[in-house]
Amino acid sequence: MFGSAARRVLLGCSMAYSAKIGPSILSSDLSCLGSECVRMVECGADYLHLDVMDGHFVPNITFGHPMVECLRRSVGPEPFFDMHMMVSRPEQWVKAMAAAGANQYTFHLEATSEPGQLIKEVKESGMKVGLAIKPGTTVEDLAPWANQIDMALVMTVEPGFGGQKFMEDMMPKVAWLRSQFPSLDIEVDGGVGPDTIHRCAEAGANMIVSGSAVIGSEDPRAVIALLRTAVAEAIQKRSLDR
């Protein structure tokens, strides 16, 4: 029906999302976090995934906005900071994280009784909005907010600690979101690496958080490239199949 040139134009317009790889800096040597962030960017990371845990929402404690402010000064204005807020009261940290230099504020649906108001506050602060769900939360619970957010995060492990085994049974959530919201950025986080990336990519995830598989690798650049290629190929195939 369409010539090859016209088809390429149509395909380019139909997919608003792209492959993005974000190393989880919690897997880094925390004694030299600034240089580790710089190293990940130099190895081709599209963004940096920063896990904030308060010891209440999850049974672990990491860091808060003072550390984010220090990292922003250390790495400069360019790297995109995706804040994964695993905290009980996400609304209380919006302004502080925005002031510290965060670019995206990803909070958990389970942590707030007023997600709509929190989405509004994050947008007004100048940050993008991510909305995350734990493995035990149904994807339909996220759906009412999907048209108001920039990214949906489907956890592929229980949040709180790195190094957990990838939960493949979360992939139907990703696939459902991709089918219902074709241009939404969809992120997966937990146990994602070269052995599991194809399942994530085929389901429709385009933002990939990877911790030890990237940062613990002898060649992070090669691993990031492998992950990005797998996602980009899946996006291209999805375009051709439409």
NUSEKOL-261249 format. One line per 2 residues: number of its first residue (from 1); for each residue x, y, z of N, C-alpha, C. Coordinates in steps of 0.05 Angstrom, whole numbers, plus 5000, padded with zeros to 4 digits. Layout:
N
NUM) X,Y,Z,X,Y,Z,X,Y,Z; ... .
//
This chain:
242
1) 5017,4976,5000,5000,5000,5000,5017,5025,5000; 5039,5025,5016,5057,5047,5017,5084,5040,5005 .
3) 5097,5059,4992,5125,5055,4983,5143,5054,5007; 5168,5045,5003,5186,5041,5025,5192,5067,5040 .
5) 5195,5089,5025,5201,5115,5037,5178,5124,5054; 5154,5122,5043,5130,5130,5058,5126,5113,5083 .
7) 5132,5087,5080,5129,5069,5103,5149,5077,5125; 5173,5084,5118,5193,5092,5138,5183,5117,5153 .
9) 5171,5136,5138,5160,5160,5151,5138,5153,5170; 5120,5136,5162,5098,5129,5179,5108,5114,5204 .
11) 5127,5097,5201,5138,5082,5224,5152,5101,5243; 5166,5120,5232,5180,5139,5249,5160,5155,5265 .
13) 5137,5161,5254,5117,5177,5269,5102,5160,5289; 5100,5133,5285,5083,5117,5301,5095,5109,5328 .
15) 5121,5111,5331,5134,5103,5356,5147,5127,5369; 5135,5136,5391,5144,5160,5404,5166,5154,5425 .
17) 5171,5128,5429,5190,5120,5450,5215,5108,5437; 5237,5107,5452,5262,5096,5441,5275,5080,5463 .
19) 5296,5065,5455,5311,5048,5474,5329,5066,5491; 5326,5063,5518,5342,5078,5537,5352,5059,5559 .
21) 5378,5061,5564,5390,5043,5584,5399,5061,5608; 5390,5053,5632,5397,5069,5656,5410,5051,5677 .
23) 5436,5052,5680,5449,5037,5702,5438,5046,5729; 5434,5026,5747,5426,5032,5774,5451,5037,5791 .
25) 5455,5062,5799,5480,5069,5812,5483,5057,5840; 5462,5045,5851,5464,5032,5877,5483,5008,5875 .
27) 5488,4998,5851,5506,4976,5848,5536,4985,5846; 5540,5011,5847,5567,5022,5844,5582,5020,5871 .
29) 5608,5027,5869,5624,5031,5893,5615,5058,5905; 5600,5057,5927,5588,5081,5937,5608,5101,5949 .
31) 5633,5092,5952,5654,5110,5962,5664,5129,5941; 5658,5123,5916,5666,5141,5894,5643,5144,5874 .
33) 5619,5151,5885,5595,5151,5869,5595,5171,5846; 5607,5194,5850,5608,5214,5829,5623,5204,5805 .
35) 5647,5193,5810,5663,5183,5787,5650,5159,5774; 5636,5143,5790,5621,5120,5778,5599,5129,5760 .
37) 5585,5151,5768,5564,5162,5750,5576,5172,5724; 5598,5186,5726,5612,5196,5702,5621,5172,5685 .
39) 5631,5151,5697,5640,5128,5682,5617,5115,5666; 5593,5113,5679,5570,5101,5666,5561,5118,5642 .
41) 5561,5144,5645,5554,5162,5623,5574,5159,5600; 5599,5158,5607,5620,5155,5586,5618,5128,5572 .
43) 5606,5108,5586,5603,5082,5574,5577,5080,5557; 5562,5102,5555,5539,5102,5538,5512,5102,5551 .
45) 5511,5104,5578,5485,5105,5591,5468,5128,5582; 5442,5123,5578,5424,5144,5569,5414,5160,5593 .
47) 5413,5148,5616,5405,5161,5641,5416,5146,5664; 5413,5158,5688,5422,5145,5712,5398,5141,5731 .
49) 5396,5116,5741,5374,5109,5758,5383,5110,5787; 5371,5127,5803,5379,5132,5831,5357,5122,5849 .
51) 5364,5102,5865,5345,5089,5884,5345,5103,5911; 5322,5115,5918,5320,5128,5944,5302,5110,5962 .
53) 5313,5100,5984,5298,5083,6002,5298,5094,6030; 5276,5092,6044,5273,5105,6070,5273,5087,6094 .
55) 5275,5060,6089,5274,5042,6112,5245,5036,6122; 5225,5048,6109,5197,5044,6116,5181,5030,6094 .
57) 5182,5043,6071,5168,5031,6048,5182,5005,6039; 5208,5005,6041,5224,4981,6036,5244,4978,6059 .
59) 5253,4954,6065,5270,4949,6088,5300,4955,6082; 5305,4979,6073,5333,4987,6067,5334,5017,6067 .
61) 5357,5028,6071,5361,5057,6071,5384,5064,6052; 5381,5084,6035,5402,5091,6017,5411,5120,6021 .
63) 5400,5139,6006,5408,5167,6008,5385,5184,6000; 5388,5210,6006,5367,5229,6000,5376,5252,5982 .
65) 5361,5274,5983,5366,5296,5965,5393,5309,5969; 5406,5310,5993,5432,5322,5995,5453,5307,5977 .
67) 5451,5280,5976,5469,5265,5959,5463,5271,5930; 5438,5273,5923,5431,5279,5895,5443,5307,5887 .
69) 5441,5326,5904,5452,5352,5899,5482,5351,5895; 5496,5335,5911,5525,5332,5908,5532,5318,5882 .
71) 5516,5298,5874,5521,5284,5849,5517,5302,5825; 5496,5319,5827,5491,5337,5805,5514,5357,5801 .
73) 5525,5366,5823,5548,5384,5821,5572,5369,5810; 5575,5344,5817,5598,5328,5809,5597,5321,5779 .
75) 5573,5313,5769,5572,5303,5741,5563,5324,5721; 5553,5347,5731,5544,5367,5713,5515,5366,5706 .
77) 5505,5383,5689,5476,5386,5683,5465,5365,5664; 5482,5351,5649,5471,5335,5627,5459,5308,5635 .
79) 5472,5292,5651,5460,5265,5656,5431,5267,5668; 5414,5251,5657,5386,5251,5666,5383,5234,5691 .
81) 5374,5246,5712,5370,5232,5738,5341,5222,5741; 5338,5196,5740,5312,5183,5745,5311,5174,5774 .
83) 5296,5189,5790,5295,5183,5819,5273,5162,5824; 5282,5139,5834,5263,5118,5841,5257,5120,5871 .
85) 5235,5132,5877,5228,5139,5905,5214,5117,5919; 5229,5099,5932,5218,5077,5947,5215,5087,5976 .
87) 5196,5105,5979,5192,5118,6005,5162,5119,6012; 5156,5121,6038,5129,5119,6047,5112,5144,6042 .
89) 5125,5167,6042,5111,5192,6037,5124,5207,6014; 5120,5198,5990,5134,5210,5967,5128,5240,5963 .
91) 5105,5249,5972,5098,5277,5967,5116,5296,5983; 5129,5287,6004,5145,5306,6020,5172,5312,6008 .
93) 5180,5298,5988,5207,5302,5977,5207,5314,5949; 5185,5321,5938,5183,5331,5911,5200,5356,5907 .
95) 5194,5376,5923,5208,5402,5920,5238,5399,5925; 5246,5383,5945,5274,5380,5951,5289,5366,5929 .
97) 5277,5346,5917,5290,5331,5895,5292,5349,5870; 5271,5364,5865,5272,5383,5842,5295,5403,5846 .
99) 5297,5414,5869,5318,5433,5875,5346,5420,5874; 5348,5395,5881,5373,5381,5881,5383,5374,5853 .
101) 5365,5375,5833,5374,5370,5805,5362,5345,5793; 5342,5333,5805,5329,5310,5794,5313,5317,5769 .
103) 5312,5299,5750,5298,5304,5725,5271,5289,5724; 5270,5266,5736,5245,5251,5736,5240,5240,5764 .
105) 5216,5242,5773,5208,5233,5800,5189,5209,5797; 5200,5186,5803,5185,5161,5800,5177,5151,5827 .
107) 5151,5153,5833,5141,5145,5859,5124,5120,5856; 5119,5106,5879,5103,5082,5878,5074,5087,5883 .
109) 5058,5075,5866,5029,5078,5869,5020,5069,5897; 5033,5048,5908,5025,5037,5934,5031,5056,5957 .
111) 5047,5077,5952,5057,5094,5974,5040,5119,5978; 5020,5123,5962,5004,5148,5964,4974,5142,5960 .
113) 4958,5157,5974,4929,5154,5971,4918,5174,5950; 4935,5193,5941,4927,5213,5922,4947,5216,5899 .
115) 4948,5195,5882,4968,5196,5860,4963,5219,5841; 4938,5227,5836,4932,5248,5818,4944,5275,5827 .
117) 4941,5281,5853,4952,5305,5864,4982,5305,5863; 4994,5282,5869,5023,5280,5869,5034,5283,5841 .
119) 5021,5271,5821,5029,5275,5793,5029,5305,5786; 5008,5319,5794,5006,5348,5789,5029,5363,5802 .
121) 5036,5356,5827,5057,5370,5842,5085,5365,5829; 5089,5340,5819,5115,5334,5806,5117,5350,5781 .
123) 5096,5351,5765,5097,5366,5740,5102,5396,5745; 5089,5407,5765,5092,5435,5772,5120,5441,5782 .
125) 5134,5421,5792,5161,5425,5801,5181,5426,5778; 5172,5418,5754,5189,5418,5731,5202,5392,5724 .
127) 5194,5371,5740,5205,5344,5734,5185,5328,5718; 5195,5307,5705,5178,5288,5692,5167,5269,5714 .
129) 5145,5255,5707,5132,5238,5726,5134,5208,5718; 5144,5192,5737,5144,5163,5734,5126,5151,5755 .
131) 5111,5130,5748,5094,5117,5767,5101,5087,5768; 5108,5077,5791,5118,5050,5794,5098,5032,5808 .
133) 5099,5006,5802,5082,4987,5816,5100,4963,5824; 5094,4953,5848,5107,4929,5858,5097,4904,5844 .
135) 5111,4882,5846,5101,4857,5834,5073,4849,5842; 5065,4855,5866,5039,4846,5876,5016,4865,5868 .
137) 5022,4887,5855,5001,4906,5846,4994,4901,5817; 4968,4900,5812,4959,4895,5785,4964,4919,5767 .
139) 4969,4914,5742,4974,4935,5723,4950,4952,5718; 4926,4940,5722,4902,4956,5718,4899,4978,5739 .
141) 4912,4975,5762,4912,4997,5782,4927,5021,5772; 4947,5017,5755,4963,5039,5744,4949,5053,5721 .
143) 4932,5038,5707,4921,5047,5681,4906,5074,5683; 4891,5080,5704,4877,5106,5704,4895,5130,5703 .
145) 4921,5126,5709,4940,5149,5710,4959,5149,5687; 4957,5129,5669,4977,5125,5648,4978,5149,5629 .
147) 4956,5162,5624,4956,5184,5605,4966,5210,5618; 4971,5210,5644,4980,5234,5658,5010,5233,5665 .
149) 5023,5210,5661,5051,5206,5669,5069,5204,5645; 5095,5207,5650,5115,5204,5628,5125,5176,5626 .
151) 5124,5161,5648,5136,5134,5648,5122,5116,5668; 5118,5091,5661,5108,5071,5680,5131,5052,5686 .
153) 5135,5046,5711,5156,5027,5720,5143,5002,5730; 5149,4980,5717,5140,4954,5726,5164,4940,5740 .
155) 5162,4937,5767,5183,4924,5781,5184,4894,5775; 5208,4885,5769,5212,4857,5762,5226,4842,5785 .
157) 5228,4855,5808,5236,4842,5834,5220,4857,5855; 5221,4847,5880,5209,4862,5902,5228,4885,5908 .
159) 5219,4910,5909,5237,4932,5914,5250,4931,5941; 5275,4941,5942,5289,4943,5967,5318,4935,5967 .
161) 5324,4915,5950,5352,4905,5949,5359,4898,5921; 5385,4901,5914,5395,4893,5888,5402,4863,5888 .
163) 5408,4853,5864,5417,4825,5862,5396,4804,5863; 5370,4811,5861,5349,4792,5862,5344,4779,5835 .
165) 5330,4756,5835,5325,4742,5811,5302,4755,5795; 5305,4758,5770,5285,4770,5752,5259,4754,5752 .
167) 5237,4768,5755,5210,4755,5756,5197,4757,5728; 5200,4735,5713,5189,4735,5686,5159,4738,5685 .
169) 5146,4730,5706,5116,4732,5706,5106,4761,5708; 5124,4780,5708,5116,4809,5707,5113,4818,5678 .
171) 5123,4802,5659,5123,4811,5631,5095,4815,5619; 5075,4799,5627,5048,4806,5617,5038,4834,5625 .
173) 5047,4844,5647,5041,4872,5655,5053,4892,5634; 5078,4887,5628,5091,4904,5608,5077,4903,5581 .
175) 5071,4878,5573,5058,4874,5547,5030,4888,5546; 5015,4886,5568,4989,4899,5569,4991,4929,5567 .
177) 5010,4940,5583,5014,4969,5581,5022,4978,5553; 5040,4963,5540,5048,4971,5513,5025,4970,5494 .
179) 5007,4950,5497,4984,4948,5479,4964,4970,5484; 4961,4978,5509,4940,4998,5515,4950,5027,5512 .
181) 4976,5031,5516,4988,5057,5516,5013,5056,5498; 5010,5056,5472,5032,5049,5453,5055,5068,5454 .
183) 5052,5093,5462,5074,5111,5462,5085,5118,5490; 5076,5104,5510,5086,5109,5537,5113,5097,5541 .
185) 5131,5111,5555,5156,5100,5564,5150,5079,5586; 5160,5055,5582,5156,5033,5601,5183,5023,5611 .
187) 5187,5025,5637,5213,5017,5649,5210,4991,5664; 5231,4975,5664,5232,4951,5681,5257,4953,5698 .
189) 5255,4943,5722,5276,4946,5742,5277,4921,5759; 5300,4907,5758,5305,4885,5776,5313,4859,5761 .
191) 5338,4852,5765,5347,4827,5752,5350,4828,5722; 5352,4852,5711,5353,4855,5682,5382,4856,5673 .
193) 5389,4839,5653,5416,4839,5642,5415,4824,5616; 5438,4816,5605,5439,4803,5579,5422,4777,5578 .
195) 5419,4763,5600,5404,4738,5600,5374,4742,5600; 5364,4766,5608,5336,4771,5610,5325,4793,5593 .
197) 5343,4808,5580,5335,4831,5565,5316,4826,5542; 5319,4803,5529,5302,4798,5506,5272,4794,5514 .
199) 5268,4782,5538,5241,4779,5547,5228,4807,5554; 5244,4825,5565,5234,4852,5571,5229,4867,5545 .
201) 5247,4865,5526,5244,4880,5501,5221,4870,5485; 5218,4844,5484,5195,4832,5468,5168,4839,5481 .
203) 5167,4842,5507,5142,4849,5520,5135,4878,5515; 5155,4895,5510,5150,4923,5504,5163,4943,5521 .
205) 5181,4935,5539,5196,4954,5555,5217,4968,5538; 5220,4994,5543,5240,5009,5527,5260,5024,5545 .
207) 5253,5027,5571,5272,5038,5590,5282,5016,5608; 5308,5011,5607,5319,4987,5621,5337,4996,5643 .
209) 5329,4988,5668,5347,4992,5691,5363,4967,5695; 5389,4970,5696,5406,4947,5701,5428,4955,5720 .
211) 5431,4939,5741,5451,4946,5762,5477,4930,5759; 5478,4908,5772,5503,4893,5773,5511,4883,5745 .
213) 5492,4877,5728,5499,4866,5701,5515,4887,5685; 5510,4912,5690,5525,4933,5676,5549,4942,5693 .
215) 5544,4951,5717,5565,4963,5733,5586,4943,5742; 5577,4918,5746,5596,4898,5755,5610,4884,5732 .
217) 5604,4892,5707,5616,4880,5684,5645,4890,5679; 5661,4874,5667,5688,4883,5659,5687,4902,5636 .
219) 5664,4901,5621,5661,4919,5598,5633,4931,5598; 5627,4950,5615,5601,4962,5617,5591,4973,5590 .
221) 5609,4985,5574,5601,4996,5549,5589,4975,5531; 5601,4951,5530,5591,4929,5513,5563,4920,5523 .
223) 5560,4918,5550,5535,4909,5560,5513,4929,5555; 5518,4955,5558,5498,4975,5552,5491,4974,5523 .
225) 5510,4971,5505,5505,4969,5477,5488,4944,5470; 5493,4922,5483,5478,4897,5479,5449,4902,5487 .
227) 5445,4913,5511,5417,4918,5520,5402,4937,5502; 5416,4959,5493,5403,4978,5476,5396,4965,5449 .
229) 5414,4949,5438,5408,4937,5412,5384,4918,5414; 5382,4903,5436,5359,4885,5439,5333,4900,5440 .
231) 5333,4922,5454,5308,4938,5456,5302,4951,5429; 5322,4963,5416,5318,4976,5391,5307,4957,5370 .
233) 5318,4933,5369,5309,4913,5350,5280,4905,5355; 5272,4903,5381,5245,4896,5387,5226,4919,5380 .
235) 5234,4944,5384,5218,4967,5375,5214,4967,5345; 5236,4962,5331,5234,4961,5302,5215,4939,5292 .
237) 5217,4916,5305,5200,4893,5297,5170,4900,5303; 5166,4913,5325,5138,4920,5333,5127,4940,5312 .
239) 5144,4958,5303,5135,4977,5283,5127,4963,5257; 5144,4944,5249,5139,4930,5223,5115,4912,5225 .
241) 5109,4903,5249,5086,4884,5252,5059,4899,5254; 5060,4926,5257,5035,4941,5261,5021,4944,5235 .
//
